[in-house]
Amino acid sequence: MFRNFKIVFVLLIIAAVSVAAYAFAAANTVPDTKAGDGSGTVSGYTVTSVVYTLNGTDPSTLDSVAFDVGAAASQVKVQLVATTGSWYDCTLGTGTTWSCTTTGLDVSTIDQLRVVAASN
């Protein structure tokens, strides 16, 4: 008889834990959330009026490059050496003209003018 009481007691404990776990899980609330997908037009910039400024003391190095991007941009960067070259930050001058300081860049390594611009 005592053995049956132990089994019943263990079953009651398991049932109590199960009910408590269910009550806890049923009490959880999850706030409404949103997710979405969309698209927008991405159009390029037209780079014109490119001006390279050589160093006055050592003309084998480039001090800066300036150009016009043709439309408003909030951030512009350039890369002048393909694949391994550094990216240079540019600053807005007047209108849509940007200037990028490249002090010390060896002119003989320049093999491209890659301009990345964004308007966000």
C-alpha positions as CSV (number, residue, x, y, z in Angstrom):
1,M,0.0,0.0,0.0
2,F,2.8,2.4,0.8
3,R,4.3,1.7,-2.6
4,N,1.1,2.7,-4.3
5,F,1.0,5.9,-2.3
6,K,4.6,6.8,-3.6
7,I,3.5,6.2,-7.2
8,V,0.4,8.3,-6.8
9,F,2.4,11.0,-5.1
10,V,5.0,11.1,-7.9
11,L,2.2,11.2,-10.5
12,L,0.6,14.2,-8.7
13,I,3.9,16.0,-8.6
14,I,4.4,15.5,-12.3
15,A,0.9,16.6,-13.0
16,A,1.4,19.7,-10.9
17,V,4.6,20.6,-12.7
18,S,3.0,20.1,-16.1
19,V,0.0,22.3,-15.2
20,A,2.3,25.0,-13.9
21,A,4.4,24.9,-17.1
22,Y,1.4,25.0,-19.3
23,A,0.0,28.0,-17.3
24,F,3.3,29.8,-17.6
25,A,3.5,29.2,-21.4
26,A,-0.2,30.2,-21.9
27,A,0.4,33.4,-20.0
28,N,3.2,34.6,-22.4
29,T,2.3,37.5,-24.8
30,V,4.0,38.4,-27.9
31,P,3.6,41.9,-29.2
32,D,2.5,42.6,-32.8
33,T,5.4,43.2,-35.1
34,K,5.9,44.1,-38.7
35,A,8.1,43.0,-41.5
36,G,8.2,44.0,-45.1
37,D,9.9,44.0,-48.4
38,G,10.0,46.8,-51.0
39,S,12.0,48.3,-53.8
40,G,13.1,51.6,-55.1
41,T,14.8,53.0,-58.1
42,V,18.6,53.0,-58.1
43,S,20.1,55.3,-60.7
44,G,23.7,56.2,-61.3
45,Y,25.6,59.4,-61.1
46,T,27.4,61.0,-64.1
47,V,31.0,61.9,-63.1
48,T,32.3,64.9,-65.1
49,S,35.0,67.7,-64.8
50,V,37.6,65.4,-63.2
51,V,40.7,67.4,-62.0
52,Y,43.8,65.6,-60.6
53,T,46.0,67.8,-58.4
54,L,49.7,66.7,-58.3
55,N,51.9,67.4,-55.3
56,G,53.8,70.7,-55.8
57,T,57.1,69.4,-54.5
58,D,56.9,65.8,-55.8
59,P,54.7,65.6,-58.9
60,S,55.0,61.8,-58.9
61,T,52.4,61.8,-56.1
62,L,48.8,62.8,-56.2
63,D,47.4,65.3,-53.6
64,S,43.7,65.2,-54.5
65,V,41.1,64.5,-57.2
66,A,38.0,66.6,-57.7
67,F,34.9,66.0,-59.9
68,D,31.3,66.8,-60.3
69,V,28.7,64.0,-59.7
70,G,25.8,65.8,-61.5
71,A,23.2,65.3,-58.8
72,A,22.9,65.7,-55.0
73,A,24.8,63.1,-53.0
74,S,25.3,62.8,-49.2
75,Q,28.4,60.5,-49.3
76,V,31.1,60.0,-51.9
77,K,34.2,57.9,-51.9
78,V,36.8,57.1,-54.6
79,Q,39.3,54.3,-55.3
80,L,42.1,54.9,-57.7
81,V,44.0,51.6,-57.6
82,A,41.9,48.6,-58.6
83,T,41.3,45.7,-56.2
84,T,43.9,46.5,-53.6
85,G,43.7,50.3,-53.4
86,S,42.4,52.3,-50.5
87,W,39.1,54.1,-50.5
88,Y,39.3,57.9,-50.0
89,D,36.6,60.0,-48.4
90,C,35.5,63.0,-50.3
91,T,34.1,66.3,-49.1
92,L,31.4,68.4,-50.8
93,G,32.5,71.7,-52.3
94,T,30.0,73.9,-54.1
95,G,26.9,72.5,-55.8
96,T,27.6,68.9,-56.7
97,T,31.4,69.1,-56.8
98,W,33.4,66.8,-54.6
99,S,37.1,66.8,-53.6
100,C,39.0,63.8,-52.3
101,T,42.4,64.1,-50.5
102,T,44.8,61.4,-51.6
103,T,48.1,62.8,-50.3
104,G,51.1,60.6,-51.0
105,L,49.4,58.3,-53.6
106,D,52.0,57.3,-56.2
107,V,50.7,58.4,-59.6
108,S,52.3,55.3,-61.3
109,T,49.9,53.0,-59.3
110,I,46.7,54.7,-60.4
111,D,44.8,52.6,-62.8
112,Q,41.2,53.6,-62.4
113,L,38.8,56.3,-61.1
114,R,36.1,54.4,-59.2
115,V,33.5,56.7,-57.7
116,V,30.8,55.5,-55.3
117,A,28.1,57.9,-54.3
118,A,24.9,57.7,-52.3
119,S,22.1,60.1,-51.6
120,N,20.7,58.8,-48.4
